């Protein structure tokens, strides 16, 4: 997950480098007289990593525009906390200062996507960032076990 502008810029550079690498590999593999299926199979890992990085870049760009995802499980609250920090242009260091904790604590928490965070602590972070939360509860259909 991209958590700051430096990581975002690095991801953009990596995307460009990946595209060049994939194109070069494709030429090399075709030069080995591999079938199109063999070329595709050989490129699959690189293409998969590239697609994942593209998704991370797109997420970061959406978050900076304050285009937050709707979360359907409270276990996703950590990713939303990170998104709120990024959207507000607050660095991990600034958030740590505002919360009165070490920057290493915020970094570790974000690396773990705030796994196991208490409701009170999540609320404090949202308040520190000047954010409010709106929740909606909806029923989902449950099927009977056969």
Backbone torsions as a table, in degrees:
resi	resn	phi	psi	omega
1	UNK	NA	136.8	177.9
2	UNK	-84.2	126.7	-174.8
3	UNK	-116.3	-7.1	-179.5
4	UNK	-157.8	172.2	-175.8
5	UNK	-62.9	-37.6	179.0
6	UNK	-61.4	-45.9	178.3
7	UNK	-65.3	-35.8	178.3
8	UNK	-63.5	-48.2	179.7
9	UNK	-62.5	-39.3	177.6
10	UNK	-64.3	-40.1	179.0
11	UNK	-63.8	-39.7	177.7
12	UNK	-62.7	-41.7	177.3
13	UNK	-63.9	-41.8	179.5
14	UNK	-64.3	-39.1	178.3
15	UNK	-59.8	-45.4	179.5
16	UNK	-62.8	-44.8	178.8
17	UNK	-64.0	-38.3	178.2
18	UNK	-62.3	-41.6	-179.3
19	UNK	-62.1	-42.9	178.0
20	UNK	-64.3	-44.2	-179.7
21	UNK	-61.2	-45.6	-178.9
22	UNK	-63.1	-42.8	179.2
23	UNK	-62.9	-43.0	178.6
24	UNK	-63.9	-43.2	179.9
25	UNK	-63.7	-39.3	179.5
26	UNK	-61.2	-44.4	178.4
27	UNK	-63.2	-45.6	-179.5
28	UNK	-61.1	-46.6	-177.8
29	UNK	-66.2	-38.5	176.6
30	UNK	-65.4	-34.2	178.6
31	UNK	-67.1	-18.4	177.2
32	UNK	-88.4	9.0	179.0
33	UNK	61.5	34.4	175.7
34	UNK	-78.8	152.3	177.0
35	UNK	-71.3	159.9	177.5
36	UNK	-56.2	-36.6	177.7
37	UNK	-65.5	-40.9	179.1
38	UNK	-66.3	-39.9	177.1
39	UNK	-62.8	-46.6	-179.7
40	UNK	-60.6	-43.2	179.4
41	UNK	-63.9	-40.6	-179.1
42	UNK	-68.0	-32.0	-178.8
43	UNK	-87.7	-10.8	-174.8
44	UNK	-52.2	-48.1	-179.9
45	UNK	-61.3	-44.6	-179.9
46	UNK	-63.4	-41.4	178.9
47	UNK	-66.2	-36.9	178.5
48	UNK	-65.2	-46.5	177.7
49	UNK	-62.6	-40.4	179.4
50	UNK	-62.1	-45.2	179.7
51	UNK	-63.3	-40.3	179.1
52	UNK	-63.9	-42.7	179.1
53	UNK	-65.6	-37.5	176.4
54	UNK	-61.9	-39.4	177.7
55	UNK	-64.4	-41.0	178.8
56	UNK	-64.7	-41.5	178.0
57	UNK	-63.5	-45.1	179.8
58	UNK	-61.7	-40.8	178.2
59	UNK	-61.6	-47.9	-178.8
60	UNK	-60.6	-43.2	179.7
61	UNK	-64.5	-39.8	177.1
62	UNK	-64.2	-43.6	-178.3
63	UNK	-62.6	-42.2	178.9
64	UNK	-61.1	-29.0	176.8
65	UNK	-85.7	3.7	-178.3
66	UNK	65.8	30.3	177.0
67	UNK	-95.6	81.6	-174.7
68	UNK	-82.1	146.1	175.1
69	UNK	-74.0	150.5	170.8
70	UNK	-82.5	126.8	178.6
71	UNK	-95.9	142.9	-178.0
72	UNK	-108.4	-8.7	178.3
73	UNK	-134.7	137.8	-179.9
74	UNK	-63.7	-18.5	177.3
75	UNK	-67.1	-13.0	178.6
76	UNK	-91.1	6.6	-177.0
77	UNK	-62.6	-31.6	-179.2
78	UNK	-62.3	-43.0	179.0
79	UNK	-64.4	-35.3	177.8
80	UNK	-69.0	-37.2	176.0
81	UNK	-62.1	-43.5	178.4
82	UNK	-63.9	-43.6	179.7
83	UNK	-60.9	-41.3	-179.9
84	UNK	-64.2	-39.9	178.7
85	UNK	-63.4	-46.9	-179.3
86	UNK	-62.7	-45.7	-177.6
87	UNK	-60.9	-30.2	-180.0
88	UNK	-88.4	1.4	178.5
89	UNK	66.3	30.4	-178.3
90	UNK	-102.3	129.0	177.8
91	UNK	-77.6	165.9	175.9
92	UNK	-60.6	-39.1	179.8
93	UNK	-63.2	-44.4	179.3
94	UNK	-62.9	-42.5	178.7
95	UNK	-62.9	-43.4	178.6
96	UNK	-59.1	-44.2	179.0
97	UNK	-61.0	-44.2	-179.2
98	UNK	-64.7	-34.2	-179.3
99	UNK	-86.1	-13.4	-178.1
100	UNK	74.6	33.9	177.5
101	UNK	-126.1	170.6	178.5
102	UNK	-74.1	147.0	177.1
103	UNK	-58.3	-35.1	178.7
104	UNK	-59.3	-34.2	179.0
105	UNK	-65.1	-46.2	179.4
106	UNK	-64.4	-43.3	179.5
107	UNK	-59.8	-46.0	179.7
108	UNK	-64.5	-43.7	179.3
109	UNK	-60.5	-43.9	-178.9
110	UNK	-70.0	-37.4	178.1
111	UNK	-59.8	-34.1	178.6
112	UNK	-94.6	10.2	-178.1
113	UNK	50.3	40.2	176.5
114	UNK	55.2	31.7	179.8
115	UNK	-54.9	129.3	176.8
116	UNK	79.7	12.1	-178.8
117	UNK	-64.6	147.7	176.3
118	UNK	-81.7	158.0	177.6
119	UNK	-61.3	-41.1	-179.0
120	UNK	-62.0	-42.1	-178.9
121	UNK	-69.4	-41.5	177.2
122	UNK	-60.3	-44.0	179.0
123	UNK	-60.8	-41.2	-180.0
124	UNK	-63.0	-40.5	179.6
125	UNK	-66.5	-46.7	178.6
126	UNK	-58.9	-44.0	179.6
127	UNK	-64.1	-40.8	178.6
128	UNK	-61.0	-33.3	179.1
129	UNK	-86.6	-2.1	179.8
130	UNK	75.2	25.5	-177.8
131	UNK	-104.0	152.2	171.6
132	UNK	-117.6	158.3	-178.9
133	UNK	-120.0	137.1	174.1
134	UNK	-118.5	129.1	179.6
135	UNK	-117.4	148.1	176.3
136	UNK	-134.2	135.6	178.7
137	UNK	-110.3	132.2	178.5
138	UNK	-136.5	148.6	179.3
139	UNK	-80.0	143.4	172.4
140	UNK	-115.4	151.0	-176.2
141	UNK	-77.0	138.1	177.7
142	UNK	-113.2	134.8	178.8
143	UNK	-99.9	146.2	179.2
144	UNK	-74.5	143.5	178.0
145	UNK	-69.8	138.3	-179.0
146	UNK	-85.6	NA	NA
